[in-house]
Each structure stands twice: as structure tokens, then as C-alpha cells.
Amino acid sequence: MQDVSSLVAQAREGRPRAVARLISLVEGASPQLREVMAALAPLTGNAYVVGLTGSPGVGKSTSTSALVTAYRKQDKRVGVLAVDPSSPFSGGALLGDRVRMSEHASDPGVYIRSMATRGHLGGLAWAAPQAIRVLDAAGCDVILVETVGVGQSEVEIASQADTSVVLLAPGMGDGIQAAKAGILEIGDVYVVNKADRDGADATARELNHMLGLGESRAPGDWRPPIVKTVAARQEGVDEVVEALEKHRAWMEEHGVLTTRRLARASREVETIAVTALRERIGDLHGDRRLDALAERIIAGDLDPYRAADELVTGLTSTGQPSGG
């Protein structure tokens, strides 16, 4: 068993091994997870969480690394969660994103963690919210969350980040993606990376046109900017940071930041509660009382919805089903 209070104290001092152990407890759904979250709760709420998403090949890892460089110039502590595809054999992450950010590996002001999706859809790992909480409590000023890069379905980052950055690149079919619902509806800041390639201006124009078609904004609402970058050469990255800071200031002024964080906490509580309920239901397979509810359905004495109501009521009140 880990000494959680000692780990939290060490994490607050910026010791990467302590941060790593805390995130490992989260990823492994350790029996000490509740103790970890209770210890971290008073220490969170200070980090600015930025999500980066986009199709594979647009340069998410390079852009994330460039943003780390820009924020470190401002002397900010930066945490990075790079969500990699899972191995279908081991369930682990391939660590490709971490390799591409190796230039920051020796910087004590940067913590980089690769996480496996482990089959979780939406572009994030299931443990991402708790891992973000660990980095927040560890004193990170900015947390960059880079999604796995799966395409249009990768919209979960919008519910986990304060600001969502959508990356595109010329010549990769993103113009077609712009015409579709999904990933390009979640951006607070849009970045056309690899802007030194032919077609970058056209991609930016088309994106601006598509965003205009979908607008239903009132005066004073945030209009997502479009920034062109060459992240590999650090070009345009300062403009991205400026856009992020403007969005943060706008959210604070209009109360949007608090609203987003409240919604994020609500979803987290809901997810934990639903997971716990699902586990309880799973434990009932083969239980005679669950079979009794099924028999009443077959006999026509009970419909499936009322049976489910009885089951949920029983589980939430006593941990056991009430039917039978």
C-alpha cells in the first residue's frame, strides 16, 4: 500500500516520481483511489486545462511540444497528458507522443505522461479526468491534454478542457471534415498547422467560411479565431498562446469558465456513480433475486422498465435488488 499523504506532499514539491505513482494509482483503479482523490480535492482548481485534438497527422504532438516551450518561457509549470492508442495485446500505450516531446524530458517544470485509451471511445483515456486532477494538485499552471487522434468522434475533450484547440493541416482532407458535424463544432481556437505547405491559406479561408455558416452568436459571444502555425519551427505558436489567454479572459469575464468546470465536475460524479451502479448490477448475474424479476416479466406480471426501477431502487437503498 502506498502512503498517499506522503505522495501528495512530494507531488506538491514537484517530484515527478510521486506524480507518476499517483497517476498509476488512478489508471489502475487502485483500492486507494478514493483516498487519493480525497487528499487532492483541496489542492485543485488552479490549473488551466487546454485540450488539443484533430485528425491523425496534423501535428498534435509537435504543436503540444511547441506550446510547452512557449509556456515555459513564461515560467509556467506545464503538465502534459498525451493519450496514445492502446495495444490490442497488452492494453498499454505506444508512447509515440512522449518520444516526440523528449526535448522537455529533463525540464523539472514539465511533466509528461502518456496514457492508453484501453478501448475508451471519444479520444481520451477513461482515467483522464482524475489524472488531470493529479497534475492540477501537483502545481501545474497549464495542463495540455492531447487526444489520440481518431477523427470526428473525438469530441469528449470539449467536456474535459477549459479551452479546446482543433488542429487542421492543408492537404489532409480537413476541408471535407469542415462541412460535417462533429469535431469541428467543438473548437474555441482553430489552428491550421504546417502553414508552410501549399493550400494553407485556402484551408483557413474554407474553415472561416464553414464556421460562419454555423454561427448563431449574440453580440459579445466568443468567435473562435483561426491561427496559422508551423509548429516544428515554433512559428505562430506565440499567437496561439495569445488566443488561448484571450479565450480564458473572456470566459472569466462572462462566467463561462466556472460554468464549464461545474459541468465537468457534474459529469465526473455522474460517471463514477453510473460505473458503481453498473458494477453492482454485474455482481448480480446468477443471483436468484435478479432471476425472480426476469420470471415476473416473462409471466406478464411486470414490465422491463418497472423491473429496472425496482432493481435500481434496491441497489441505491440497500445494495441489493428489492424484487422477488
C-alpha positions as CSV (number, residue, x, y, z in Angstrom):
1,M,0.0,0.0,0.0
2,Q,1.2,3.5,-0.9
3,D,1.5,6.3,1.7
4,V,-0.9,8.6,-0.1
5,S,-0.3,11.7,2.1
6,S,3.4,11.4,1.5
7,L,2.9,11.0,-2.2
8,V,0.7,14.1,-2.4
9,A,3.2,16.1,-0.4
10,Q,6.0,15.1,-2.7
11,A,3.9,15.8,-5.8
12,R,3.3,19.3,-4.5
13,E,7.1,19.7,-4.3
14,G,7.3,18.8,-8.0
15,R,8.8,15.4,-7.6
16,P,7.9,13.5,-10.8
17,R,8.1,10.0,-9.3
18,A,5.3,10.9,-6.8
19,V,3.2,12.4,-9.6
20,A,3.7,9.2,-11.7
21,R,2.8,7.0,-8.8
22,L,-0.4,8.9,-8.1
23,I,-1.5,8.7,-11.8
24,S,-0.6,5.0,-11.8
25,L,-3.0,4.5,-8.8
26,V,-5.6,6.3,-10.9
27,E,-5.1,4.3,-14.0
28,G,-5.0,1.0,-12.1
29,A,-8.3,1.9,-10.3
30,S,-6.4,1.2,-7.1
31,P,-8.4,0.5,-3.9
32,Q,-6.7,3.7,-2.6
33,L,-8.2,5.8,-5.4
34,R,-10.8,7.3,-3.1
35,E,-8.1,8.2,-0.6
36,V,-6.1,9.8,-3.3
37,M,-9.0,11.9,-4.6
38,A,-9.9,13.0,-1.1
39,A,-6.3,14.2,-0.5
40,L,-6.2,16.0,-3.8
41,A,-9.6,17.7,-3.6
42,P,-8.5,20.8,-1.5
43,L,-5.5,21.4,-3.8
44,T,-7.2,21.5,-7.2
45,G,-8.9,24.2,-9.3
46,N,-6.0,26.3,-10.2
47,A,-4.7,24.8,-13.5
48,Y,-5.8,26.0,-16.9
49,V,-6.7,22.9,-19.0
50,V,-6.2,23.1,-22.7
51,G,-7.3,20.2,-25.0
52,L,-5.7,19.6,-28.4
53,T,-7.5,17.5,-30.9
54,G,-7.6,16.8,-34.7
55,S,-7.1,14.2,-37.3
56,P,-4.0,12.0,-37.2
57,G,-1.1,13.7,-38.9
58,V,-2.0,17.3,-38.3
59,G,0.9,17.7,-35.9
60,K,-0.7,17.5,-32.5
61,S,2.3,16.2,-30.7
62,T,4.6,18.8,-32.3
63,S,2.1,21.5,-31.5
64,T,1.8,20.4,-27.9
65,S,5.6,20.4,-27.6
66,A,5.8,23.9,-29.1
67,L,3.1,25.1,-26.6
68,V,5.2,23.6,-23.8
69,T,8.2,25.6,-25.0
70,A,6.1,28.8,-25.2
71,Y,4.6,28.4,-21.7
72,R,8.0,27.5,-20.1
73,K,9.3,30.8,-21.5
74,Q,6.6,32.4,-19.3
75,D,8.0,30.3,-16.4
76,K,4.8,28.3,-16.0
77,R,4.7,24.7,-14.8
78,V,3.2,22.5,-17.5
79,G,1.7,19.1,-17.4
80,V,1.0,17.1,-20.5
81,L,-1.4,14.1,-20.9
82,A,-0.7,12.5,-24.2
83,V,-3.4,9.9,-25.0
84,D,-2.0,7.2,-27.2
85,P,-3.8,4.3,-28.9
86,S,-3.9,1.1,-26.9
87,S,-2.1,-2.0,-27.9
88,P,-4.7,-4.6,-28.6
89,F,-2.5,-7.2,-26.9
90,S,-1.1,-5.5,-23.7
91,G,-3.6,-2.7,-23.4
92,G,-0.7,-0.3,-22.9
93,A,0.1,3.0,-24.8
94,L,2.6,3.0,-27.6
95,L,4.3,6.1,-26.1
96,G,4.8,7.7,-29.5
97,D,3.7,11.2,-28.3
98,R,6.1,11.0,-25.4
99,V,9.0,10.2,-27.7
100,R,8.2,13.3,-29.8
101,M,8.3,15.5,-26.7
102,S,11.7,14.2,-25.4
103,E,13.3,17.6,-25.6
104,H,11.3,18.5,-22.4
105,A,12.1,15.3,-20.6
106,S,14.9,16.8,-18.4
107,D,12.9,20.0,-17.6
108,P,11.8,19.8,-13.9
109,G,9.0,22.3,-14.8
110,V,7.4,19.9,-17.2
111,Y,5.6,16.6,-16.5
112,I,4.7,14.4,-19.5
113,R,2.5,11.3,-19.2
114,S,1.3,9.0,-21.9
115,M,-2.0,7.3,-21.2
116,A,-3.6,4.4,-23.1
117,T,-7.2,4.7,-24.2
118,R,-7.8,1.0,-23.3
119,G,-10.7,0.9,-25.6
120,H,-12.4,4.0,-24.3
121,L,-14.0,6.0,-27.1
122,G,-14.0,9.7,-27.6
123,G,-10.2,10.2,-28.0
124,L,-9.4,10.2,-24.2
125,A,-8.5,7.6,-21.6
126,W,-11.1,6.8,-19.0
127,A,-8.8,7.9,-16.3
128,A,-8.1,11.3,-17.9
129,P,-10.3,13.4,-15.5
130,Q,-8.6,12.0,-12.4
131,A,-5.1,12.3,-14.0
132,I,-5.9,16.0,-14.8
133,R,-6.8,16.4,-11.1
134,V,-3.4,14.9,-10.1
135,L,-1.5,17.3,-12.3
136,D,-3.6,20.3,-11.0
137,A,-2.9,19.4,-7.4
138,A,0.8,18.9,-8.2
139,G,1.0,22.6,-9.0
140,C,0.8,22.7,-12.8
141,D,-0.2,26.1,-14.1
142,V,-1.2,24.7,-17.5
143,I,-2.3,21.2,-18.4
144,L,-2.2,20.2,-22.1
145,V,-4.3,17.2,-23.0
146,E,-3.5,15.8,-26.4
147,T,-6.2,13.3,-27.7
148,V,-5.5,10.1,-29.5
149,G,-6.4,11.5,-33.0
150,V,-9.3,9.3,-34.2
151,G,-11.3,11.8,-36.2
152,Q,-14.8,13.2,-36.0
153,S,-16.0,11.1,-33.0
154,E,-13.2,12.6,-30.9
155,V,-15.3,15.3,-29.2
156,E,-15.0,14.2,-25.5
157,I,-12.1,16.6,-25.0
158,A,-14.6,19.5,-25.1
159,S,-16.1,18.2,-21.9
160,Q,-12.8,17.9,-20.1
161,A,-10.9,21.1,-21.1
162,D,-11.4,24.7,-20.3
163,T,-10.4,25.6,-23.8
164,S,-10.4,23.2,-26.8
165,V,-8.0,23.6,-29.7
166,V,-8.8,21.9,-33.0
167,L,-5.8,21.4,-35.3
168,L,-6.0,21.1,-39.1
169,A,-3.4,20.8,-41.8
170,P,-3.6,21.6,-45.6
171,G,-3.9,18.7,-48.0
172,M,-5.3,16.2,-45.5
173,G,-9.0,16.3,-46.4
174,D,-9.9,18.6,-43.5
175,G,-11.9,20.8,-45.8
176,I,-14.3,18.0,-46.2
177,Q,-14.4,17.5,-42.5
178,A,-15.2,21.1,-42.0
179,A,-18.5,20.6,-43.8
180,K,-19.6,17.9,-41.3
181,A,-20.9,17.9,-37.8
182,G,-18.6,16.7,-35.1
183,I,-15.1,17.6,-34.3
184,L,-15.1,21.0,-35.9
185,E,-18.0,22.2,-33.8
186,I,-16.1,22.0,-30.5
187,G,-13.2,24.3,-31.1
188,D,-12.6,27.5,-29.1
189,V,-9.4,28.1,-31.1
190,Y,-8.6,26.7,-34.5
191,V,-5.1,26.1,-35.7
192,V,-4.0,25.4,-39.3
193,N,-0.6,23.8,-38.7
194,K,2.0,23.1,-41.4
195,A,1.1,26.5,-42.8
196,D,4.3,26.5,-45.0
197,R,2.6,23.9,-47.2
198,D,0.5,24.8,-50.3
199,G,-3.1,25.2,-49.6
200,A,-2.8,26.6,-46.0
201,D,-4.5,29.9,-46.9
202,A,-7.3,28.0,-48.7
203,T,-7.8,25.7,-45.7
204,A,-8.0,28.7,-43.4
205,R,-10.5,30.5,-45.7
206,E,-12.7,27.4,-46.1
207,L,-12.7,26.9,-42.3
208,N,-13.6,30.5,-41.7
209,H,-16.5,30.1,-44.2
210,M,-17.8,27.0,-42.6
211,L,-17.6,28.5,-39.1
212,G,-19.5,31.5,-40.4
213,L,-22.3,29.3,-41.8
214,G,-22.8,27.6,-38.5
215,E,-22.8,30.8,-36.4
216,S,-25.7,31.8,-34.2
217,R,-23.8,34.1,-31.9
218,A,-25.1,37.0,-30.0
219,P,-23.1,40.3,-29.6
220,G,-20.3,39.7,-27.1
221,D,-20.1,35.9,-27.7
222,W,-16.8,34.3,-28.4
223,R,-15.8,33.9,-32.0
224,P,-13.1,31.2,-32.4
225,P,-10.0,32.6,-34.0
226,I,-8.1,30.8,-36.7
227,V,-4.3,30.8,-36.3
228,K,-1.7,29.5,-38.8
229,T,1.4,27.9,-37.5
230,V,4.4,25.9,-38.4
231,A,4.8,24.2,-35.0
232,A,8.0,22.4,-36.0
233,R,9.7,25.8,-36.3
234,Q,7.8,27.4,-33.4
235,E,6.2,29.8,-35.9
236,G,2.8,31.2,-34.9
237,V,2.9,29.4,-31.5
238,D,3.0,32.7,-29.6
239,E,-0.1,33.7,-31.4
240,V,-1.8,30.5,-30.3
241,V,-0.9,31.2,-26.7
242,E,-2.3,34.7,-27.1
243,A,-5.5,33.4,-28.5
244,L,-5.7,30.9,-25.5
245,E,-5.2,33.7,-23.0
246,K,-7.8,35.9,-24.7
247,H,-10.3,33.0,-24.5
248,R,-9.5,32.4,-20.9
249,A,-10.0,36.1,-20.1
250,W,-13.3,36.1,-22.0
251,M,-14.6,33.0,-20.1
252,E,-13.7,34.6,-16.7
253,E,-15.4,37.8,-17.6
254,H,-18.6,36.1,-18.7
255,G,-18.7,33.4,-16.1
256,V,-18.2,30.7,-18.7
257,L,-15.1,29.2,-17.1
258,T,-17.0,28.5,-13.8
259,T,-19.9,27.1,-15.8
260,R,-17.7,24.7,-17.7
261,R,-15.9,23.5,-14.6
262,L,-19.2,22.9,-12.8
263,A,-20.4,20.9,-15.8
264,R,-17.1,18.9,-15.8
265,A,-17.5,18.1,-12.1
266,S,-21.1,17.0,-12.6
267,R,-20.2,14.7,-15.4
268,E,-17.4,13.2,-13.4
269,V,-19.7,12.5,-10.5
270,E,-22.3,11.0,-12.8
271,T,-19.7,8.8,-14.5
272,I,-18.4,7.5,-11.1
273,A,-22.0,6.8,-9.9
274,V,-23.0,5.0,-13.1
275,T,-19.9,2.9,-13.1
276,A,-20.5,1.9,-9.5
277,L,-24.1,1.0,-10.2
278,R,-23.1,-1.0,-13.3
279,E,-20.6,-2.9,-11.2
280,R,-23.3,-3.7,-8.6
281,I,-25.6,-4.9,-11.4
282,G,-22.8,-7.0,-12.8
283,D,-22.3,-8.7,-9.4
284,L,-26.0,-9.8,-9.5
285,H,-25.7,-12.1,-12.6
286,G,-26.8,-15.5,-11.5
287,D,-28.4,-14.1,-8.3
288,R,-31.8,-15.6,-7.6
289,R,-33.4,-12.3,-7.0
290,L,-32.5,-10.9,-10.4
291,D,-33.8,-14.1,-11.9
292,A,-37.1,-13.5,-10.0
293,L,-37.5,-10.2,-11.7
294,A,-37.0,-11.9,-15.1
295,E,-39.6,-14.5,-14.2
296,R,-42.2,-11.9,-13.4
297,I,-41.5,-10.2,-16.8
298,I,-42.0,-13.5,-18.6
299,A,-45.2,-14.1,-16.6
300,G,-46.5,-10.7,-17.6
301,D,-46.7,-9.5,-14.0
302,L,-44.0,-6.9,-14.6
303,D,-42.7,-4.9,-17.5
304,P,-38.9,-4.4,-18.0
305,Y,-39.0,-0.7,-17.1
306,R,-40.7,-1.3,-13.7
307,A,-38.3,-4.2,-13.1
308,A,-35.4,-1.9,-13.8
309,D,-36.9,0.7,-11.4
310,E,-37.2,-1.9,-8.7
311,L,-33.6,-3.0,-9.3
312,V,-32.2,0.5,-9.2
313,T,-34.2,1.4,-6.1
314,G,-33.0,-1.7,-4.4
315,L,-29.3,-1.1,-5.3
316,T,-29.3,2.5,-4.3
317,S,-31.0,2.0,-1.0
318,T,-29.5,-1.3,0.3
319,G,-27.1,-2.5,-2.4
320,Q,-29.5,-5.4,-3.1
321,P,-32.4,-5.8,-5.5
322,S,-35.9,-5.4,-4.0
323,G,-37.7,-7.7,-6.4
324,G,-38.7,-11.2,-5.7
